[in-house]
Structure formats: C-alpha cells, structure tokens
Amino acid sequence: MKKTPLFILLLLAVVISATAFEPVNRYKDGIYTGESQSKYKAEPYWGQATVEIKNDKVVKFHFQILDKQKK
C-alpha cells in the first residue's frame, strides 16, 4: 500500500521535470509594425517602427520619423 503513493510521486516528479526544461518561445516569429500617429493626429510628425523576430530574437529593427508629406 505504501508503494503506490511513492510511485505516483516519482512519476509526477519525472513528468514535471521533463516539461520544465523545454524551451519556450516568448515571441512569435514575424515582422511587426506600429506607428505613433494613431493617438496624436494633430502633431505634424510621427514615428513608425518595424521589428523582425526570428527564433525568439530581434534580428531587425527600423525606426523612422515622418512628416505630413511622409518624408
């Protein structure tokens, strides 16, 4: 009777330790863009940013400031 709870505890420890060390990707691969103009439309300038993520790392980042003529 005492062997069953001990076996269950050991099995649970093995399952938890096997899943605990798997790498977890925090960020999904892809290219993401955003701009600050959505909130501040009255200002003549705004920023645009583009970020590329691969294998949970930022591989490219581009930021630019635009005016009303998008220059």
Kinemage of the C-alpha trace (Angstrom):
@kinemage 1
@onewidth
@group {chain A} dominant
@subgroup {mainchain}
@vectorlist {calphas} color= white
{ca met a 1} P 0.000 0.000 0.000
{ca lys a 2} L 2.852 2.431 0.703
{ca lys a 3} L 4.463 1.780 -2.691
{ca thr a 4} L 1.548 3.271 -4.673
{ca pro a 5} L 1.800 6.877 -3.321
{ca leu a 6} L 5.598 6.780 -3.670
{ca phe a 7} L 5.296 5.561 -7.282
{ca ile a 8} L 2.786 8.315 -8.072
{ca leu a 9} L 5.063 10.971 -6.558
{ca leu a 10} L 8.051 9.709 -8.561
{ca leu a 11} L 6.019 9.601 -11.763
{ca leu a 12} L 4.750 13.127 -11.134
{ca ala a 13} L 8.306 14.370 -10.499
{ca val a 14} L 9.503 12.855 -13.784
{ca val a 15} L 6.660 14.421 -15.772
{ca ile a 16} L 7.194 17.860 -14.212
{ca ser a 17} L 10.958 17.803 -14.723
{ca ala a 18} L 10.601 16.667 -18.344
{ca thr a 19} L 8.291 19.558 -19.211
{ca ala a 20} L 10.098 22.178 -17.120
{ca phe a 21} L 13.234 22.251 -19.281
{ca glu a 22} L 11.593 22.536 -22.691
{ca pro a 23} L 12.496 25.800 -24.440
{ca val a 24} L 9.622 28.257 -24.505
{ca asn a 25} L 9.376 30.819 -27.297
{ca arg a 26} L 8.192 34.068 -25.806
{ca tyr a 27} L 7.792 35.811 -29.162
{ca lys a 28} L 6.175 34.558 -32.342
{ca asp a 29} L 8.359 34.804 -35.463
{ca gly a 30} L 7.306 37.506 -37.874
{ca ile a 31} L 7.522 41.155 -38.841
{ca tyr a 32} L 5.632 43.627 -36.673
{ca thr a 33} L 4.950 47.293 -37.424
{ca gly a 34} L 3.498 50.175 -35.487
{ca glu a 35} L 3.219 53.926 -35.542
{ca ser a 36} L 2.589 56.674 -33.035
{ca gln a 37} L 0.228 58.734 -35.214
{ca ser a 38} L -2.876 56.831 -34.145
{ca lys a 39} L -3.054 58.807 -30.881
{ca tyr a 40} L -1.509 62.141 -31.858
{ca lys a 41} L -3.052 63.133 -35.188
{ca ala a 42} L -2.731 66.899 -34.534
{ca glu a 43} L 1.088 66.793 -34.496
{ca pro a 44} L 2.949 67.230 -37.820
{ca tyr a 45} L 5.408 64.383 -37.070
{ca trp a 46} L 5.035 60.777 -36.035
{ca gly a 47} L 7.190 57.684 -35.745
{ca gln a 48} L 6.995 54.326 -37.492
{ca ala a 49} L 8.743 51.205 -36.233
{ca thr a 50} L 9.275 47.764 -37.772
{ca val a 51} L 10.642 44.790 -35.819
{ca glu a 52} L 11.554 41.363 -37.255
{ca ile a 53} L 11.705 38.424 -34.840
{ca lys a 54} L 13.232 35.007 -35.583
{ca asn a 55} L 13.872 32.220 -33.085
{ca asp a 56} L 12.792 34.367 -30.128
{ca lys a 57} L 15.301 37.137 -31.009
{ca val a 58} L 15.047 40.547 -32.643
{ca val a 59} L 17.011 40.310 -35.906
{ca lys a 60} L 15.994 43.644 -37.484
{ca phe a 61} L 14.688 46.918 -36.129
{ca his a 62} L 13.869 50.011 -38.183
{ca phe a 63} L 12.530 53.321 -36.876
{ca gln a 64} L 11.773 56.481 -38.833
{ca ile a 65} L 10.138 59.824 -38.182
{ca leu a 66} L 7.739 61.085 -40.859
{ca asp a 67} L 6.071 64.437 -41.527
{ca lys a 68} L 2.805 65.251 -43.277
{ca gln a 69} L 4.369 64.570 -46.699
{ca lys a 70} L 5.622 61.191 -45.376
{ca lys a 71} L 9.274 62.199 -45.786
